[in-house]
Amino acid sequence: MNSSIEQINRINELTNEIEKLPKGYISTKIISGKTYFYHQWSENGSKKSRYVRDDELKELSELIEKRRQLQEELRSLKQFALTSLKKSHSNEKGGANKMECMLMHKRIPVAEVEIDRDSGMIQKIGTIYNAVHLPVGVPVRHGIADRSALNEWWADRSIPASRSGVREALEALNMSNTKSLLTRCYALSLSDQYWICPDGTGLTWDSINFFSNAFSDDIGDILFGAGRKKDPLDFSSPDSTSDGNLKKRWKIIDGKRCLIKGGSNPYRQQPLNEVIATEIMNRLGIPCVPYSIIWNKGAPYSVCEDFVSERTELVPAWRIIKIEKQSNSVSLYQHFLNCADKLGIPGVRQFLDEMIVLDYIIANEDRHLNNFGALRDAETLEWIGMAPIYDSGSSLGYDKTVPLMLDKSETVCKPFKRHHDEQLKLVSSFDWIDFDALADVRNLIVNVLSEKNATAYMDESRIKMIADLTYRRVRNLEMLAMSSGRVQVIDNDDEVGNNIAADYGPKMSM
């Protein structure tokens, strides 16, 4: 958390800002069928009220809301400062293997946590300072946060143990598990604004966040197989909190935070598929994260700019469905809609229509619940909408031989149904699809996959089969869209069992 001087300065800043903003609230009165607005507040023990004109209503409402937010931050900061005075800053409490921290949301203290250094897991949750800023899906009952739910969220921040090359990376780092990496980078990420502040460190969000500060390449280099080149290592890297099983890393390119991601053997096709998916979505008007290709040592890597800013954050669908228990009689699709509606996330149904249609066209096999989500304002917690579609590379038969591509039963489907034909039934409308824009989809695919460097991984027959099968799916979709008797079907049939990421490790042949 902040040092004592920084805490006092921030408290003074907040106090001064709050004093300049209007107090109270806006009330309404309906007179003869017309609505009138009044600004109500208390001053020196007396209630005050004044009429608010229509042309000043919006600005006044925003100023009152800003005052409320600053007051909330001030209360949290004062409570934390008071508790900090009572605690030792020697980190001796709880033993050498315990790490006492404050879970932070940008500059807002959220909860005291005690982390075990060996396992990297949260052992204890202390005082909660701001429950509404806990991660989505972490319940609080009688003032106590659910430690199991918080640990689930915490574990999801770490690099999956199944990621390609992670075992060798851990050996180079002399670490036993990827969760231990979280504490070394203060759990900072480029996907959201959460972090941990160890007691007594005096760290501030403004001085260490990765959105406005540079970060080290050391961890990314090791994850990409470069080995340990120096000692000591600089662990200040968002690569310690990147999810997914494919090899990936963050780099600052021309001042922009960019994610670089590789492909899996034997075809290394995922980066190329990201470019194809981007082109298809652009033609259909589907909001998406654009991808491009770079080559390094003969291998393709996809590159995309971070779509999260210092003000926003990504909340995966996996966290959204955790806000309430799913009934056995309710499908996962409907449960997600219910949870999103309860949170107030706009535009969800249209987004799901677009995502399901895209995934059918490209035969996506890895749209698990951490591969799509919603964006919210990290400060006001206001929901912005669903995030642009990202991470569509595990598609177009990325790991299959040509004969297996022809067998529909070999194509995995997520997140709602086990088969794409069944998942298509969830689409509420196909009216928005411009099929003319996909008339040359075969040429699009052939051009991307026939890039000179790609010929080392796939031949013409494979490329042709991918293009032909995709064109066939587009035509099947068009016929379905033209069907007059077609209705949306939401049921529990063919439900996905485990929404987990694809494993790109070597597979045993039987």
Order of alpha helices (4+ residues) and beta strands (2+ residues): alpha-beta-beta-beta-alpha-beta-beta-beta-beta-beta-alpha-alpha-alpha-beta-alpha-alpha-beta-beta-alpha-beta-beta-beta-alpha-alpha-alpha-beta-beta-alpha-alpha-alpha-alpha
